[in-house]
């Protein structure tokens, strides 16, 4: 049997420290990314619910102002009054097939332009499958929200797919 010199543990302890630092750093970056990505998905889901609720309330006869108050209040944990904007639009199609905006109301702290159209009496821009039938009213709810990552890694890498999120629902 050959003699093998003993290795010094002092030499190996530096290697273990470096490996530990690299693993902890990788896990911290991964954890921050998961937190910000999860928050972005949650924000998007809340926006989908708010837009559907707003369009549904307005289509069932609730006044636009009451429907806006209800959806802004139910949008928690999102702060629509500071970082978001909700626009309700009513579109009427007359007997000649012309669609016009008959009512539009907005609320929030991040004013923006509607993707459907702006101004009562103007022509709307609607997806092909969302045109109201003759003598019917279509209610659209648009929700805009400025998403901000909370972790330093999320801010550095821009984890959110888009900082300004948008959703629309039609009833």
C-alpha positions as MATLAB code, in Angstrom:
seq = 'XXXXXXXXXXXXXXXXXXXXXXXXXXXXXXXXXXXXXXXXXXXXXXXXXXXXXXXXXXXXXXXXXXXXXXXXXXXXXXXXXXXXXXXXXXXXXXXXXXXXXXXXXXXXXXXXXXXXXXXXXXXXXXXXXXXXXXXXXXXXXXXXXXXXXXXXXXXXXXXXXXXXXXXXXXX';
ca = [
       0.000    0.000    0.000;
       1.299    3.413   -0.912;
       1.482    6.274    1.418;
      -0.912    9.089    0.550;
      -0.331   12.428    2.132;
      -3.235   13.875    4.054;
      -4.939   16.838    2.483;
      -5.223   19.942    4.490;
      -8.784   20.914    5.343;
      -7.695   24.518    5.305;
      -7.283   24.373    1.504;
     -10.749   22.850    1.002;
     -12.612   25.301    3.211;
     -12.008   28.158    0.744;
     -13.442   26.107   -2.088;
     -16.559   25.271   -0.092;
     -17.073   28.944    0.743;
     -16.882   29.959   -2.920;
     -19.298   27.194   -3.936;
     -21.720   28.206   -1.187;
     -21.649   31.871   -2.253;
     -22.351   30.931   -5.883;
     -25.228   28.611   -4.977;
     -26.804   31.140   -2.588;
     -26.486   33.891   -5.195;
     -28.119   31.712   -7.864;
     -30.951   30.721   -5.511;
     -31.552   34.368   -4.494;
     -31.805   35.457   -8.135;
     -34.154   32.557   -8.858;
     -36.321   33.363   -5.827;
     -36.594   37.063   -6.754;
     -37.512   36.154  -10.335;
     -40.229   33.763   -9.129;
     -41.665   36.423   -6.787;
     -41.872   39.091   -9.494;
     -43.139   36.726  -12.176;
     -45.796   35.402   -9.781;
     -46.902   38.930   -8.928;
     -47.149   39.767  -12.646;
     -49.383   36.740  -13.227;
     -51.544   37.650  -10.205;
     -51.855   41.256  -11.434;
     -52.936   40.052  -14.861;
     -55.555   37.725  -13.355;
     -57.003   40.507  -11.186;
     -57.195   42.726  -14.282;
     -59.096   40.031  -16.203;
     -61.582   39.698  -13.332;
     -62.011   43.479  -13.020;
     -62.641   43.967  -16.739;
     -65.216   41.162  -16.844;
     -66.953   42.408  -13.720;
     -67.105   45.983  -15.039;
     -68.514   45.040  -18.435;
     -70.982   42.630  -16.851;
     -72.261   45.184  -14.321;
     -72.693   47.909  -16.943;
     -74.384   45.508  -19.390;
     -76.911   44.500  -16.722;
     -78.102   48.063  -16.215;
     -75.852   49.378  -13.450;
     -74.925   52.991  -14.114;
     -71.441   53.490  -15.482;
     -70.385   55.558  -12.472;
     -71.598   52.900  -10.005;
     -70.013   50.109  -12.056;
     -66.690   51.984  -12.114;
     -66.798   52.554   -8.358;
     -67.546   48.867   -7.795;
     -64.742   47.528   -9.977;
     -62.145   49.996   -8.693;
     -63.071   48.995   -5.141;
     -62.905   45.278   -5.943;
     -59.550   45.499   -7.734;
     -57.565   45.036   -4.525;
     -54.620   44.461   -4.151;
     -54.206   46.626   -7.283;
     -54.331   50.367   -6.684;
     -56.351   51.542   -9.696;
     -56.661   55.036   -8.236;
     -52.865   55.429   -8.387;
     -51.438   53.003  -10.976;
     -54.380   52.041  -13.146;
     -57.252   53.196  -15.305;
     -60.641   51.650  -16.098;
     -62.716   52.748  -19.104;
     -66.306   51.647  -19.698;
     -67.676   52.172  -23.214;
     -71.149   51.530  -24.641;
     -71.388   50.904  -28.403;
     -74.738   50.940  -30.233;
     -75.330   49.555  -33.726;
     -78.226   51.211  -35.514;
     -80.491   49.757  -38.222;
     -78.126   50.919  -40.962;
     -75.278   48.894  -39.494;
     -73.337   51.888  -38.155;
     -71.721   51.445  -34.746;
     -71.247   54.510  -32.563;
     -70.079   55.128  -29.022;
     -73.091   56.203  -26.962;
     -71.521   56.382  -23.500;
     -68.015   56.371  -22.099;
     -66.737   56.919  -18.589;
     -63.317   56.372  -17.014;
     -61.752   56.316  -13.574;
     -58.236   55.906  -12.218;
     -54.966   57.617  -11.589;
     -53.149   56.771  -14.812;
     -55.142   58.500  -17.584;
     -54.751   56.909  -20.993;
     -56.573   56.645  -24.306;
     -59.112   53.925  -24.969;
     -58.197   51.318  -27.586;
     -61.868   51.149  -28.584;
     -62.341   54.829  -29.312;
     -62.881   58.050  -27.467;
     -65.761   60.427  -27.408;
     -69.488   59.925  -27.517;
     -70.702   59.831  -31.125;
     -67.416   58.579  -32.577;
     -66.900   55.282  -34.383;
     -65.453   52.456  -32.286;
     -62.612   50.109  -33.147;
     -63.788   46.650  -32.116;
     -62.514   43.142  -32.774;
     -64.451   41.483  -35.628;
     -66.251   39.042  -33.364;
     -67.351   41.793  -30.929;
     -69.611   43.877  -33.192;
     -73.058   44.319  -31.631;
     -76.077   43.071  -33.524;
     -78.535   45.575  -35.010;
     -80.262   47.789  -32.419;
     -78.188   46.275  -29.610;
     -75.697   47.788  -27.173;
     -72.282   46.285  -26.522;
     -70.512   47.269  -23.304;
     -66.728   47.133  -23.199;
     -64.538   47.466  -20.132;
     -60.852   48.236  -20.544;
     -58.362   48.003  -17.697;
     -54.878   49.499  -17.849;
     -52.328   48.967  -15.079;
     -48.727   50.039  -14.586;
     -46.955   46.979  -13.118;
     -43.839   47.553  -11.032;
     -41.575   44.695   -9.884;
     -40.838   44.675   -6.141;
     -37.464   42.965   -6.058;
     -34.172   44.469   -7.193;
     -33.616   41.611   -9.641;
     -37.082   42.077  -11.116;
     -36.400   45.758  -11.672;
     -32.972   45.050  -13.140;
     -34.077   42.268  -15.483;
     -37.541   43.658  -16.304;
     -39.350   40.463  -15.282;
     -42.806   41.711  -16.331;
     -43.604   40.956  -19.980;
     -44.807   44.531  -20.339;
     -44.824   47.223  -17.689;
     -48.169   48.612  -18.874;
     -50.666   45.765  -18.787;
     -53.998   45.863  -20.643;
     -57.168   43.794  -20.666;
     -60.610   44.259  -22.208;
     -63.928   42.449  -21.801;
     -67.080   42.755  -23.920;
     -70.686   42.055  -22.903;
];
